[in-house]
């Protein structure tokens, strides 16, 4: 790796910096570490104001190497106290994928730490909060400031991105007081588009109508950086699905239409086209629990997904008939029913015993499921459609998105 975190920001702000990267995710606990520390000590010797910044895996050495490097200030973002299961609670995935011989006893120790310490995290990330608490306990009596980055997730650096924005953070670390550093980071986070987008993502499925009102209101227009959120499919489509789940079909259609319009404007297209225009108005699109539109590929005979009814790909949108809920696609104006037998999908010009249907859940008026010969259809996030789920929970739920609701 020839580049390092924040390199462009540092260069553009004319700040002298050294970056340390690794080829494997072993938290910089390796045989080469003492050599790297020695080289850095030589190069940092002429400087009196040494700032260490580390994110996630890099947050650990930012603390653990600070005394050896003579740091005056440390910004450690979402650090781990240790990956050693004998020293703390650590998710098994970290142990299986990153912990190796030689990393025993790697915990952050107060005798290795110096300078004023700033630790940033999203309190909503429980595992990060647990490890930061352990570090706080270890560094009692030190000059430690905890900065809570709400809605930032684990990769909180995204909420501080931007040449001017992160440049102001670095300058505050170099020349500002503790209060200046905290105020600068909080201010940058609050104005960052990533922060606003994360808020909508977090609350979009919990309070979809309230989020819809916020997105369609005039306040968001005051922030140019936030306008792009209305063109983010991964942010908007789950909210559309949540609106459908609560029966707010008109609001869902309006938000979806605005998504398409903003994508068109962002990509500088003069128009957008909805495929399958010959589809009868009484056909309803199928949306999965994750906010994706379900399509059918007649080449592979499999379900695939797109993010919008205005997307273009080689597959055909999947529709549901209002009477009976039979699933169908339209090719050259002809309706073909999607059938399933023992896990194998096909299409037919007529309804038969193997034709798939959406059925309404008894307890929810706007939520549907699809029964197959093997169980239930389940839409896997980041993956495809599985036909043999034995449960009927969230991922097995689907919503209907009608063209009529756009009126």
N, C-alpha and C positions, 0 to 999 in steps of 0.2 A: 504494500500500500504506500503510494508516494504522496498522498495528501492527508491532511488531518482535520479534525473537527474545528470549525470556525476559521479555517485558514483564509478564506476569501475576505471575511470581515476584518481580520487582523491586518491583512495586506492593504485593503482599501482605507483603513484608518491609520496606516503608517505606524503600526505597533510592532515592536520587536518581539518575536515569539519563537518557541521551539515546540514542535509537536511530537508526541510519542504514540506510536501505533503498534499493534500486534497482529500477527497472522492467525492466531488461535485465541478463543475466548477463555483464557485462563486467568483473568483478572490481574494481569501483569505480575503474577507470582510465578517466577521462572528463573532459571539459572542466569539468564542475561540481565535480569533486573539490576544487580549491583554494578554491572559494567555501565549500563545506561545512566544510573544515578551518578556514577563517577564522572562520566562525560558531561552531564548537565551541571554538576558542581563546578567544573572548570569553566564552562561557558557562562554560567550565571554569576561567577565571582565578581565581575565588575559592577553588577547591578545591586542597588540597595532596596529597590521596591520590586519584589518578586511575587507574582500572582499565579497561583495554580488553579486551573479550572478543569473539572472532569465531569463527564456525564455518564450515568448508569455504571457500566463496568469501570470506566475511567474515574468515577467518583471515589472509588476505594483508594487508588494510589495518590489521588490529589490530597487525601488526608494522611495516608500511611507514609508518604514520602516527604511530607511538608517540612518536618524538622531537618531531615537530611539535606534538603534543598534550600533551607533558610527562607522559607516562605513568610512573607509579611501578611498575605491575605489568601484565603482559600475559598473557592466556590465549588462545592460538591453537590451535584444534582442526582437525587435518587440513588445514593450509595448503598451498598450492602455492608453490613457489619462484618460478615464472614460467610464463606460457603461451607465451612467445616460443620457438619451436623453434630459434632461433639461440643461445639461452642455456642450454638444457637439453633433455633428452628429455621429450617430452610426448605423451600419447596423441593420435592424429590427430583423434579426436572433439572434443577440447577446441579444437584449432586450427580445425576446420571450423565449430564452433557458437559459439565464444566469442571467438576471437582476431580483432582487427580493427585497422585502421590507427590509430596513436597508442598502441598497447600495446607497441610495441617497447621493449626494455630495461627492462621492468617488474619485473625481479627484485628480491627483497628485498636491500637493501644495508645494511651495518652502520652507515653514516653516517646512516641514517634511523631507526635503532632505539635505544630507550632503555628503562630500567627493568629489573626482573628479569623474565625470560621463562620462561613455562611453555608447552611444546608437547605436546599430547596427540594420540595416534594409536593405531590398532590395527596392530601390527606385521604382522598377517596381510594387510593391504591393501598389496600390494607397491608400487603407484604412489605411495601416500601416504608410505610409508617412504622411497622414493627421494627425494622432494621435501623431506621433513623432514631427511634426511641432508645435502642441499645447503644448507639453511638453517643447520644446525648448523655446517657448514664455514665458511659466511660469517660466523657470529657467534662464532667462536672468541675466547675471552677475555672474552665477555659472561657474565652471570649467567643461564645457561640450564639449565632442568631439563626433562628429557624424561620424560613420563608415558605408560607403555605401557598401553593400554586393550584388553586381550585380549578377543576375541569381540565387540567393540562394532561392528565394521564401519566404514564411512566416516562414517555419521551417529552419531558417538559421543555426541552430546548426548542421545540417547534413553536411554543408560545412566546419565545423570546427572539424569533428569527427576524432577519432584516439587517442590512448593513448599518444603518443609523441606529436602529433599535438596540441591537446587541453591542454595537460600538459604545452606546451610552452606558450600558451595563458595565463594560470593561473600564471605562473612564471613572465611573462611580467607585468601582473596586479599587482603582489605583489612587484616586485623590479624594474620594468622599468619605464622610463619616459612616458609621454603621446605619444610622437612620437614612442617610442619602442612598446607600446601597439598596436597602429594603424598599424605600419609596420608588426608586428607579425601576427595580424589577417588577414591582406590583403594577406600576403605571404602564410599562411595556406590555405586560401580560393582559391587562384589561383592554387595551386597544388592539391587541393582536387578533387577526381574523381567526386563527386557529382556536383561540379561547372561545370566541362567539360560536364558532361551528361546533365545538365540543359541547357547549351548553345545549344547543339545539339537539344534538345527537343523544345526550343523556336524558333530556326531558321530553324529547319528541314522542317517544312511545308511552311515556307516563301521563303526560298532559298534552295530547296532540292538538286539541283545539286552541289552547292557550298559546302554544308554539306557533300554530298556524296564524293566529292573530298578530303575533310578533313579526313573523316573516312578511305578512301582507301589509303591515302598518307602515307609517311614514318615517318612523324613527330610524329604521335601518338604512334608509336612503341617505342619512347624514354622514354615514361612514362608508367612504368609497371602497375601502378594502373589504368591507363586509358584504358588499353587493354580490360578489362572486359566489357567496354561499348558495344563492338561489340557482346556481348552475352546477352545484355539487350533487351528483346522483346518489352517492353513498350517504349523503346527509338527508336529502329531501325524500327519497323514495320510502325509507322506513317510516317517515312521518305520514306519507300518503297512505301506507298500509295501516298505520295506527288509526287514522281518520276513518278509513273504511271499516275497521274493526268496531268502531263505536257508532257506525251508521251515518257518519257525516260524508255522504257521497259527493255532494256539491262542493264542499270544501276540498275534498281529496282531488276532485277533477280540476278545480281552479289552481291548486298548488302544483299539480302535475303539468298543467298547461303552462304555468309560469316557469317551471323548470325547463321545458322545451324551448320556450321563448328566450330564456337567458342563455341556454347552451347555444342557440342559434346566433345570438348577439356576440357571445364570447368568441365563437369560431368564425365570426364575420360572414355568416351565411345569410342570404337574402330571404330564405324561406326554409321551412322544414316540412317534410312530407310524412304523413302517416300511411304505412303500408297496409295492404289488404283492405283498400277502400270499398271493395265490393262486399265486405262482410255485412250481413244484415244488422240493422240497428239493435235488434233484440239479443244479439250475442254479447256476452260479458267477458272481458279479459280476466285471466286468472293471475292473481298475485300471491306469491308465497309469503310466509311469515317474516322473511327477511327483507321484504320490499322489492322483490324482483318479479318482473313479468315472465310468466312461464311460456315457453315456445316449444315447438316440436320440429325436429330435424328429420325430414323424410328420407335422407340419405343413410343416416346411421340408425334411424328408427329409435330415437332417444329424446328425452326432454332436455332442453337447454334453457338458458335464461338471458334476458336483456334487462336494461335498467329503465326503459321507458317505452311507451307505445310509439314513440317517434324514432326509436333506434332502427338502424338498418343492419341486417345480417342475412345469412342464407336460410335461416329457419323461418317457420311460420308461427304466428301467434296462436296460442291455444285459447279456445272460447268455450263458454258454457251456454247451453240452450236454457231459456227461461222455464220451459216445461220439461221436467224430468232431470235437468242438469247434465245432459249428456255432453261429453267433451268432443269438440270437433275443431278442424282446421279448414281453411279455405284456400284452394289452389285453382287459379284461373276461374274464379266464380263458383267452383263446385265445392260443396260441403262434404268433407270426409270425416267420419267418426273415428276417434282413437280407441283402439281395443287392446285388451291385455289378456293373455292366457298363460298361466304358469311362469310369469315373469317376462314374457316376450311381448313386445309391443308391435302393433300393426295398425293399418287404417282400412276402413271399409266404407263403401258408398251408402250402406244401410245400417240401421241399428240392429245389434244382435245381442245375444246373452253376454258376450265378452266386452261390450262397449262400456267404457269408463264413465262414471257419473260423479258429480259433486253433490254431496248431501249436507244439509244444514245440521249443525250441532244443536241438540235439543235445548241446551241451556243458553245458547248465544244466537241471537237473531241474524248476526252479520258474519258469522264464522262458519266455514265449511271444511269438509274433509273428503277424501277420495278413497274408497274401499277397493282393494285389488283381490285377486285370488290367493295372494300370499299374506295379506295383512292390510297395511295402510301405506299410502304414498307419503314419503317424508322428504322434505327439501333440506339438504345438508348445507350449512353456511360454508361458502368457499368451495363447494363441491357440486355434485349433481343431484339427481333425484333417485331415491331408493324406493323399491316397491314392496318391501317385505317387513316394514316396521310392525312390531307387535304392540306398540303403545299408541295412545291417542292424546298427545300432549301438544306443546307449542309448535314444534317444527312440522307436525302433521297438519297444521291449520292453514287454510287458504282463504282469500278474500276475492270477491267479485267486483270488477271495475267496469261499469257500463259506459257506453258512449253517450247514452241519454243523460247521464249525470253531468255532462259538460255543458248542458244548456243552462 
